[in-house]
Amino acid sequence: QVQLVESGGGLVQPGGSLRLSCAATTSGFTFSVYVVRWYRQAPGKEREWVARIGPTDTYIDYADAVKGRFTISRDNAKTTVYLQMNNLKPEDTAVYYCNANLASQYDYWGQGTQVTVSS
């Protein structure tokens, strides 16, 4: 079973920054061929897509709500995808999840990491 582990969440003041990591910890998993997405889910709301990155740093896109503030990147040698979040706002408060998908056939989720933006 493939495991994705998110980390880097926490409490930050408005305007602050956090960097989330999504690490694939399963030995032999060909992480480099997967499209990886970040999603988030705020209390009482549906899960929403945040950002996406293709296998070779292509195919990068962001939700309008985070465009210009968040940056997604990956290090395939470390089987890790990052989400750099700057200028955080209270409305960014949510549990953030990463998802690795290949051809809509192989689909894996992490357990989530809490991000709270509050003064």
Buried (B, 14 or more C-beta within 10 A) or exposed (E): EBEBBBEBBEEBEEEBEBBBBBBBEBEEBEBEBBBBBBBBBBEEEEBEBBBBBBBEEEEEEBBEEBEEBBBBBBBBEEBBBBBBBBEBBEEBBBBBBBBBBEEEEEEBBBEBBEBBBEE
